[in-house]
Amino acid sequence: MSRVEKPVSKMWLRARLSIRGLIRDRSAVAAIEFAMVVPIMLVLFFGTVEFSSGVAVDRKVSLMAHTLSDLASQSPTTGVSDSDFVGFFAANAAIMQPYDTTPLKAVISELYVDGTTTPPQARVQWSKGYQGGTPLAAKTVVTVPGALLVGGTYLIYSQVNYLYTPTVGYVMSKAGINLSDVSYTRPRQSNCVIYPAVVPPTPIPPCPTS
């Protein structure tokens, strides 16, 4: 073997030994794997938290819509007053706790189902908004489920909207997601719920039909 071949053989042997040593050296593998997995785990964690909170808020929105129409439908034959509405909306907002109630908007209205049209139409008789909720204009036609379109009857119609803004915002839209629901309830104490601020009061105000 020549003098040139010996150094080359030694260099090749050292290279092979170094490669084997690198293969056997696993001291930093756990750290590398941890660095690769942590971002994925954080996204999954915060995504699960945000999604769970969103579902919880959405359920509360549905509950608030039902509660608001249910409370208004139990008003006595003498009608409902502005102070009553304050109580309705306050009780409704309490359902949202412990979540922020600032993004909450609600509207409560009474609809009269006009059976003289084909198909019957549900028209707004009065409407009251809460915290930025825009009341519906009188006589506005509202689309309701067909099973509720019984001519000559009344419906208490509630609308609830809530802008859910995620805390982190990396998994869900930072601008927020608009959650909403509606509810329909028949008046319980009388044929309709009179709102004297809209209908001129008399000893027993008649149910409006216009």
C-alpha positions as CSV (number, residue, x, y, z in Angstrom):
1,M,0.0,0.0,0.0
2,S,1.4,3.4,-1.0
3,R,1.9,6.3,1.4
4,V,-0.9,8.2,-0.3
5,E,-3.4,5.3,0.1
6,K,-2.8,5.1,3.9
7,P,-3.9,8.6,4.8
8,V,-7.0,8.3,2.5
9,S,-7.9,5.0,4.3
10,K,-7.5,6.6,7.7
11,M,-9.6,9.6,6.6
12,W,-12.3,7.3,5.3
13,L,-12.3,5.3,8.5
14,R,-12.5,8.4,10.6
15,A,-15.5,9.7,8.5
16,R,-17.3,6.4,9.0
17,L,-16.7,6.5,12.7
18,S,-17.9,10.1,12.9
19,I,-21.1,9.2,11.0
20,R,-21.8,6.3,13.3
21,G,-21.2,8.5,16.3
22,L,-23.7,11.1,14.9
23,I,-26.3,8.4,14.4
24,R,-25.9,7.1,17.9
25,D,-26.0,10.6,19.4
26,R,-29.6,11.2,20.3
27,S,-29.1,13.8,23.1
28,A,-31.0,16.6,21.2
29,V,-33.7,14.6,19.5
30,A,-36.3,15.2,22.3
31,A,-35.7,19.0,22.2
32,I,-36.1,19.1,18.4
33,E,-39.3,17.0,18.6
34,F,-40.6,19.2,21.3
35,A,-39.9,22.4,19.3
36,M,-41.8,20.9,16.4
37,V,-44.8,19.6,18.3
38,V,-45.4,22.5,20.7
39,P,-46.8,25.0,18.0
40,I,-49.3,22.3,16.8
41,M,-50.3,21.5,20.4
42,L,-50.9,25.2,21.2
43,V,-53.0,25.7,18.1
44,L,-55.1,22.6,19.1
45,F,-55.4,23.8,22.7
46,F,-56.5,27.4,22.0
47,G,-58.7,26.2,19.1
48,T,-60.5,23.8,21.5
49,V,-60.9,26.6,24.1
50,E,-62.2,29.1,21.6
51,F,-64.6,26.7,20.0
52,S,-66.0,25.5,23.3
53,S,-66.6,29.1,24.4
54,G,-68.2,29.9,21.1
55,V,-70.6,27.0,21.5
56,A,-71.4,28.0,25.0
57,V,-72.2,31.6,23.9
58,D,-74.3,30.3,21.0
59,R,-76.4,28.2,23.4
60,K,-76.9,31.2,25.6
61,V,-78.0,33.3,22.6
62,S,-80.7,30.7,21.9
63,L,-81.8,30.6,25.5
64,M,-82.0,34.4,25.7
65,A,-84.2,34.5,22.5
66,H,-86.6,32.0,24.0
67,T,-86.6,33.7,27.5
68,L,-87.3,37.1,26.1
69,S,-90.3,36.1,24.1
70,D,-91.5,33.9,27.0
71,L,-91.4,36.8,29.5
72,A,-93.2,39.2,27.2
73,S,-95.9,36.7,26.3
74,Q,-96.9,36.4,30.0
75,S,-97.8,40.1,30.3
76,P,-101.3,40.8,31.7
77,T,-104.3,42.0,29.7
78,T,-103.6,45.6,30.8
79,G,-100.5,45.5,28.6
80,V,-96.8,45.9,28.9
81,S,-94.9,49.1,29.9
82,D,-91.5,50.5,29.4
83,S,-90.5,49.5,32.9
84,D,-91.5,46.0,32.1
85,F,-89.2,46.0,29.1
86,V,-86.4,47.1,31.3
87,G,-86.9,44.1,33.5
88,F,-87.2,41.7,30.5
89,F,-84.0,42.9,29.0
90,A,-82.1,42.9,32.3
91,A,-83.2,39.3,33.1
92,N,-82.2,38.4,29.5
93,A,-78.8,39.9,29.8
94,A,-78.1,38.1,33.1
95,I,-78.3,34.8,31.1
96,M,-75.1,35.8,29.3
97,Q,-73.0,35.9,32.5
98,P,-70.1,35.4,32.9
99,Y,-69.5,36.5,29.3
100,D,-69.4,40.1,28.3
101,T,-72.9,41.6,27.6
102,T,-71.6,44.6,25.7
103,P,-71.9,42.9,22.2
104,L,-75.5,41.9,23.0
105,K,-78.4,43.3,21.0
106,A,-82.0,42.3,21.3
107,V,-85.4,43.2,19.8
108,I,-88.8,42.2,21.0
109,S,-91.9,42.6,18.8
110,E,-95.5,41.6,18.5
111,L,-96.8,40.2,15.2
112,Y,-100.4,40.0,14.0
113,V,-101.1,37.3,11.5
114,D,-103.4,38.7,8.9
115,G,-105.5,35.8,7.5
116,T,-107.2,37.9,4.8
117,T,-104.1,37.6,2.6
118,T,-102.9,34.6,0.7
119,P,-100.8,33.3,2.1
120,P,-101.3,34.9,5.6
121,Q,-98.8,37.6,6.5
122,A,-97.3,38.3,10.0
123,R,-97.1,42.1,10.4
124,V,-95.4,44.0,13.2
125,Q,-97.7,45.8,15.7
126,W,-95.0,47.2,18.0
127,S,-91.3,46.7,18.5
128,K,-88.8,47.5,21.2
129,G,-85.0,47.4,21.0
130,Y,-82.3,46.9,23.5
131,Q,-78.6,48.0,23.6
132,G,-78.5,49.0,19.9
133,G,-81.0,46.5,18.6
134,T,-83.0,48.2,15.9
135,P,-86.8,48.0,16.5
136,L,-88.9,46.8,13.5
137,A,-91.0,49.4,11.8
138,A,-94.8,49.0,12.3
139,K,-96.6,46.9,9.7
140,T,-93.4,45.3,8.5
141,V,-94.0,41.9,7.2
142,V,-91.9,39.2,9.0
143,T,-91.2,35.8,7.6
144,V,-92.3,33.1,10.2
145,P,-92.7,29.3,10.0
146,G,-95.7,28.3,8.1
147,A,-97.2,26.4,11.0
148,L,-97.5,29.6,13.0
149,L,-99.4,31.5,10.2
150,V,-102.9,31.1,11.8
151,G,-105.1,34.0,10.7
152,G,-106.3,36.4,13.5
153,T,-103.6,35.3,16.0
154,Y,-100.7,37.1,17.6
155,L,-97.0,36.2,18.1
156,I,-94.4,37.6,20.4
157,Y,-91.2,37.6,18.3
158,S,-87.8,38.0,19.8
159,Q,-84.4,38.5,18.1
160,V,-81.1,38.2,19.8
161,N,-77.7,39.0,18.3
162,Y,-74.2,38.6,19.9
163,L,-70.8,39.4,18.3
164,Y,-68.5,36.7,19.8
165,T,-64.9,37.9,19.6
166,P,-62.3,35.1,20.4
167,T,-59.7,35.9,23.1
168,V,-56.7,34.7,21.0
169,G,-57.9,35.1,17.5
170,Y,-55.4,32.8,15.8
171,V,-57.7,30.0,15.3
172,M,-61.0,31.9,14.7
173,S,-61.7,35.2,13.0
174,K,-60.2,38.1,15.0
175,A,-63.2,40.3,13.8
176,G,-65.5,38.0,15.7
177,I,-68.5,35.8,14.7
178,N,-72.0,37.0,14.7
179,L,-74.3,34.6,16.6
180,S,-78.1,35.1,16.4
181,D,-81.4,33.4,17.1
182,V,-85.1,34.1,17.1
183,S,-88.1,32.8,19.0
184,Y,-91.9,32.9,18.7
185,T,-94.3,32.6,21.6
186,R,-98.1,32.9,21.7
187,P,-99.5,35.4,24.3
188,R,-100.6,33.5,27.4
189,Q,-102.8,35.9,29.4
190,S,-104.8,37.3,26.5
191,N,-105.1,37.2,22.7
192,C,-102.4,39.9,22.4
193,V,-99.9,41.9,24.4
194,I,-100.9,45.6,24.4
195,Y,-98.1,48.2,24.4
196,P,-99.9,51.4,25.5
197,A,-97.0,53.5,24.3
198,V,-98.1,52.5,20.8
199,V,-101.8,51.7,21.2
200,P,-103.8,54.5,22.9
201,P,-104.9,53.1,26.3
202,T,-108.5,52.5,27.1
203,P,-110.0,50.6,30.1
204,I,-109.3,47.4,28.0
205,P,-107.3,48.3,24.9
206,P,-108.4,46.3,21.8
207,C,-105.9,44.1,20.1
208,P,-104.6,45.9,17.1
209,T,-105.2,44.3,13.7
210,S,-103.9,46.9,11.2
